[in-house]
Amino acid sequence: MLRDRVVTAAILVVAFLILVYFASALMWASACIVVTAAAANEWGRLAGLVNRNAYYFAAVAAMLSGAIVLIGTTHIFLMTVTLGGAFWIFVAPFWLYSRTAMRGRCRLLIAGVVVLTATCTALISLRGINPNALLAVMAIVWLSDTVAFFGGRRFGKRKLAVGISPGKSWEGVWCALAAVSGYACVWWVFHPYSMPELVRLTPGSPWLAILLWVLIAGFGIVGDLIESQLKRIAGAKDSGRCLPGHGGILDRVDALTAALPLAAFLYLIR
């Protein structure tokens, strides 16, 4: 199991880095749309769709993402990631607080389209702005997840959401947010010009960077919890089985679906 997990992770990292730095814009967009379709298929099945209906749902998400890419204007990109960000800011916390709100299939499917098309748009727009910025933003989530895991194992006493994800603790969250704060400081010191203009041109920029990066990490945790809750409702351990040792696509991008649209909004807004 561990061997499968390590081998799969290594292959994914290499493939991802090759695409980020060497693929054409068309190839990158196509890869993002394919991943969106695969994630949508898993989301649809967790929401209760079976057989062809899940594939139809995946096709809808892929076609909508493709249409957004074809239009390709900053305005449509900004509108899409804003809609996705609004879901995570206004709807997702309520869904976690009132778990019965997630039991309607129609609302879950609408949320899935919004979330996944916004994530796809964020991946494409951030890479178009600066591949290094995309990786740096994604590193916020990777750092947060890693430190939260080890911090929770070492210091965890108070459960964050025992009914959703029993392994997570508040202590792990605080460790993660502290690490992200330090990461924001390092980023500001060594590469401030890769940060969004909104951050660089605002008085008190270093403090704003810390605040915004912590918020992005925080919503990444919310994204993780929403996917965990969706799996609990569906009675599934993993979102899928396409990644040996890792489960499904959603299991790997759950936090990114919340963090990336918010980060893309910061880069796209003027």
N, C-alpha and C positions, 0 to 999 in steps of 0.2 A: 504493500500500500504506500509506504513512504517512498520507495523507489519510483513507483509510478508517478507520485506527486512531484518529485524532484525532476524527473525526466520531462514530464508535461510542462512544468513551469519553465524549464530551461528552453524548451522548444518555443513556447509562447513568447518568452522574452526576446529571443533572437529574431523570430519572425516579426514581432512588433517593432523592434528597433530598425530592422531592414526596411519595413514599410514606412516608418516615420521619416527616415533620413534619405531613402533612395527611391521610393516609389513616386511615380508621377501623380499629379493631383487627381486624375481620373482613376488611377489604380487605388489610391488611398480612399477616395470616396466610395468606390465599388466595394472595397474590403469592409468599410464601415457599414455600408448598407447590408451586406451579407451577414455581418455579426448582429446587426439590428434585427434582421429577419429571424435568425436563430434564437436570439433572446426573446423576441415576440412570440415565437412558437412555444417556448417554455412558459412565458407569462400567461399565454392563453390557456395552456393545459393546467397551470396552477389555479387559474380562475374558473376552471370547469369545462373548458372546451375539449372535445375529443376528436380524434381522427382528422378528417378533412377540414373541419371547422377551425382547428388550431392552425392548419396551414393557410387557410384563407385569411385568418387574422394576421399571421406573419406576412402574408403578401400585401395586405393593406398597409401595415407599418413600413414595409420596404418601399412600396410605391409612393407613399407620402414622403418618406425621407428622400427618395429619388427626385420627386417633384421639387422639394425645397432646394436640393442641390442644383437642379437644372435652372431654377429661377436665379439662384446664386447671388442675390443682392444682400448687402449688409442689413438692410431694413428687415427682410424676411428672416434672416438668421437671428437678428436681435429679437424679433417678435416670437420666434419659436423657443429660444432659450429663456426668454422672459416668462412665457407660459409654463415651461417646465419648472423654472425657479419658483414661480408662484405656487405650483402644486406642492413643492417641498416646504415652502414657508408657511402656507396657509392651510393646506389640506392634510398633509402627512402627519403633523403633530396631533391634529384632531383624530385622525384614524388610529394612531397609537393609543391615545387616551380613551377613545370609545371604539373598542375592537369590533363591535357589531357593525360599525359603519363600513367595514371592509367585506361584508358578506354578500353584497349585491353584485352579481356577475357583470351587469351592464356598466356599473361605475368602475369596476376593476378593469374592464377592457378599455374604457375611455381613458382611465389613468395610465394604462399600459402604453397606449398610443402616444399620449402626451409625453410621458417620461422617456420612452425609447427614442422617439423622433428628436426630442430635445437633446438627448445624449449624443445621438449620431451627428446632429448639427453642431454641437459643441466640439466634438472630435475634429470635424472637418474645418470649422472656423478657426479653432486654436492652432491647428497644424498649419493652416494657411497664413496665420499671423506670424508664428515663430515656432518651429518644431521643438526648440529648447523650452519655450514657455509651456507647451503642452506637457512635456515630460516633467517639468518642474511642478506644475499644478497637480499632475497625477501622483507625484512623489509626496504631496501633502497627505493624500489618502493612504498611500502605502506606508508612510512613516507612522501615521495615526493608527492604522490597523496593527502594525507590528508592535509599537510601544504599548498600545492598549492591551494586547494579548499578554506580553511579558509583564507589564506593570500589574495587570489584574492577577496573574498567577503569583506574583511576589507579594503584593499588598492587598489584594482584593478581599473585602469583607462585606460590603454592602452591595447587594445585587442591583443592577441597573434596571432590568426588566425581566424578572424571574419567569413570568408567564409567556415571554416571547423568546428570549435567548438567555437561558440560565447561566451561561458561562461568562457573561459580561458583568462588570462591576463599575461602580462609580469611581473607585480608585484608579482603575484602568483608564477611564475617560480622562480624569485629571492628569494622569501621566502623559496621555496622548496629546492633550491640549498644551501641556507645558513643552513637550518636544516640538510641536508645531510652532509654538511661539519662538523657540530658539531657531528653528529652521527659517522663519520669516526674517529674523534679525540677520542671519547669515546671508540670506538671499539679498536683503537690502544693502548690506555692506559690500558684497562682492559683485552683484549684478543688478543694480537698481533699475537700469534702463530696460530690462526685460519684464519689468512689472507694468501693470496697466497704467495708462495715463491718468486715470481717475485717482490712483494711489500716488503717483509721482508728483502730480501738480497740486495736491491738497496740502495745506499747512499741517504740520505734525505727521508727515507721511510715514515715518517708521512705526508710529503707534497705530496708524490706520492700517498699515500692512499687517501688523500682528493681529489686530481685531478681525480683519477680513479673512485672513488665513485660518484663524481659529473658528470663525463661523463656517467656512467651507469644510473644515474637518468635522465640525459638529454636525453639519447636515449630512456628511458622509456616514456618520454613525446612525443618523436617522434613516438613511437609505438602506443600510444594513438591517436595521430593525424592521423596516417595512417588508423587506423580502423575507425575513425570518417569520414574520407574522403571516405573510401570504402562504408560506410553506406549511405553517401550522394549521391554517384553515383548510388547506388541501390535503393534510395528512401525509406530506412528503418530507423525506429527509433532505433531499437535494432537488434543485430545480430541473436537473436533467442528468444525463450520463455520458455526454459527448466528450468530456475531458477526464481521462483516467486519473484517479486520485484526487480530483477536484470537484466532481459533480458536473454541473451545467454552466452555461455561459453566465446566467444571472448570478450564480454563486460567486463568480469572479468579478463582476462589474457592479454589484449591488450598491456599494458605497459611491462608485464613480457616477452612477446615474443621478445621484443627488448633487455631488460636488461639481461635476464638469459644467452643467448648465449655468450654475451660479458664477463660476469662474469665467466662463465665456461671456456672460453678461458684463462683467467688469472690464473685459478687454474690448468688447464691441461698442459699449456706450461712449458717447463723446460729449 
